[in-house]
């Protein structure tokens, strides 16, 4: 349960930690967009160097990032195998019945793997250095213009931050229910996949009932503390762009320029 | 004395069939510490929800500082009453302690610049200042309840209701919360009306007045000493006396009237001579 890295925040005081969450979100999205546009070894190399540089800047050990990659290892492997086996072209490197491995297939497979790894690394940088509430807060501000077309941005952001706040609690509760059921002879890690999937059902029901009860209690607690709607509220945490954010945007600009030049030349 | 809460001829039914309150009346004076006691399902928590307008009564009138509770006044009334609930986890809205205290202030649309000082002040009162940036899952139950109390205090309510706020805590957590409440009462005095809903009689002894309800009926109402003298009536309603009271009742010879822990110790030491 503890190896789930998605959304895990590790406090710190690095350059990246101190950036405005909006800067980090814009940077992450821009990076991923640009990176998907890469098509040569040189352009992939540049995007990889950039991410590794950012990882150094966060001051966190690389192991944390490696842990972030592990959960999607099988997804990467699956995609790589598909690319490898089903890309037509010449020259053919290896043939086994209907499966043909070609040079373009091999290159594509490696490209896809690099893309996956870079996207995960970049988003791990964001979640590792930014508290979940700041992400929700930044999202609310960045999506602000959508309020004009009646998207309930404030409500969505509040829902997101409350959902994130309840993740550790629900994890604990899952563990408790599992332990209670294990102590009465339920096996979660034995039997075939069907049996294991069936064992999940008696786990989900108490978890859902508990979560609904929590939701009702929380609604009462929020109302009593004067909550009426998410729009007419002031904010405790106000975001400010600082000098460092200017530097970060300048860095992003350099990244994009070098990327375009690399793409043209090599 | 002004009346903080006045409940007149209250009627309330569950599911439109089961009557809980039938012509219920209760007046709570401003500045009092009132313990509302009763066993599970006696209606004490429902009463708190009715006063806050979280559920609607079938008939009757509830007034808070002279303002009758209606759909129009419910938000104004909630601004005067703070409530701490039983489950420490289910009332923690913010991602950190400070964010949670800020939640109510944000709802009141307090300017962002004024928030840090209000948050610090409230956390100081409950002694949780050092935990300002901690996340809820790193706190103990007692600490979470003190944060909940700070969240309520930041809104400067005239009435604070604690609904079984110590029921899910370990003895240490319960002690710290009760100490915090006593400190609050000492600090705010008559400016704060405190209502503790509980079935822990040792908690109820701290109050100025104890109100016992069962099945929506008012059974006993008086000072802790007066209420706890009625041992048989308490037992009939599924309640025990505080530890000192139960102990005294088992003794031969027994003291003539109800004594709290300190008085019982004095009585025992006189007996020895």
Interface residues (C-beta under 8 A of the other chain):
Chain A: X131 X132 X133 X161 X162 X164 X165 X168 X169 X172 X213 X214 X217 X218 X220 X221 X222 X223 X224 X225 X226 X227 X228 X232 X233 X234 X235 X236 X237 X238
Chain B: X49 X52 X54 X75 X78 X79 X81 X82 X83 X85 X87 X89 X90 X91 X92 X93 X94 X95 X96 X98 X99 X102 X103 X104 X105 X106 X107 X108 X109 X110 X111 X112 X115 X119 X135 X136 X137 X151 X152 X155
